[in-house]
Amino acid sequence: MEGSIGERFQKTLQQIEQARQRASRSTQPVKLVVVTKGHPVTAVEQAIRAGVRTLGENYVQEGVEKILAITGVEGLEWHMIGHVQSRKANLICEHFDWMQSLDSLKLAQRLNRFAGERGRIQPVLLECNVSGEESKFGWPAWDEQKWDGLLDAFEEIAASSNLQVRGLMTMPPFFDDPETARPYFRRLRRLQEFLARRLPQADWNELSMGMSADFEVAIEEGATIVRVGTAIMGVRPN
């Protein structure tokens, strides 16, 4: 790939700003999570030197190893963005600032317990499967006629004393043409609007959607968080 990590990071920030302007969202910030899955600590340190402060990891153990290896840097924020087995919930509460991929009531209950034991409030996003792909994790949200069936579980999570629901996350199917992903981003935004009406006691403001191939379209459709890996970090080493 052309350019350094720092140059690609700055280019991505410019693309985010341009997408915000196109969507007339100049007053609404978009958080960039730089996905470092599969990259060595040295590459992550290079990204940090370039100004990256929000990092995303897909695997708990790999993420924890990097978090422990990188010390003495002010203002780092680590997001778990991959599927997490409930038995690893304690590691999330110990090491990660955000849990973006909360996809089951069992995991929510364990996160709530461990966050409570640590005396902290854990920000979470509820991961929703808006495509129906069997390979995707997340709450089943592809059939809008069945959204009522999500309310009981979401209400219980929202009432958790040590979890702070901040919104929704999704991963649409991958397409060569990013425009093809637009209907899935729109569906998540409609789900956000539905939940804001039906469960107004929770904060549904954040929409984490959009990755290297399609984050500009996601921003046009309302993303407040984008998760960009390859476009900044380059292709993962084998």
C-alpha positions, 0 to 999 in steps of 0.5 A: 500500500502507498504511504506510511501508517501516519499518511494513511491515517491522515487520509482516512480522517480527511475522507471521514470529514468529506463524508460528514460534509456530504451528509450535512453532519458537520456538527456531529463527530465521527469516532475513528477506531483503528483496527489493529487485529493481526498486526504486531505491537511495533506496528501499533506503536507506529500508529500511536506515534502517528496520532492514533488514540482509539484502537480496536481488537477482534480477539480478547487475548491478542488485544490484552497482550497489546494493551499490556505491552503498550504502556506510558501513552496518555489517552489511549482507548481500546475497543473490543469489536469481535465476538467474545465468549462469556467466560472471557467477560472478566478480561473485557472489564479489566482491559477494554474501555468499550465493548462494541460486540455485545451479542447475548444476554448471558455475556451482558450478565457476566459483563455487568457482574465483573464491571460491578466487582471492579467498581466501573461502568462498562460502555457497550454497544449491542451488535445486531445482525441486519443481514441474516448471514449465518456467519455473522454474530449479533442479535437477529435484526434482519426482519424488521417485523420481529424487532419487538422480540428484541425488546425484553433482552435489550430492556434488561441490558439497559437496566444493568447497573454496571453497563452503559448502553451507548448504541448499536453496532453491525457488520454488513456483508462485504461487497466490492461496491460499497453502495451495495452495503447502504441498505444494511446501514439504513436498516441499523439506523431504522433499528436505532430509531425504533429503539429510541422510541420503545426504550427511551431510557437507554442511550442509542446515540452511537452507530458503529458501522462501516469499515475500510471498504465502506465507511464513507457510505456508512457515515452518509447513513448515520455512522458515529463510529467507523472501524478502519483497519486495512486502509490504515494499517495495511494488509495483515501479516501472514 
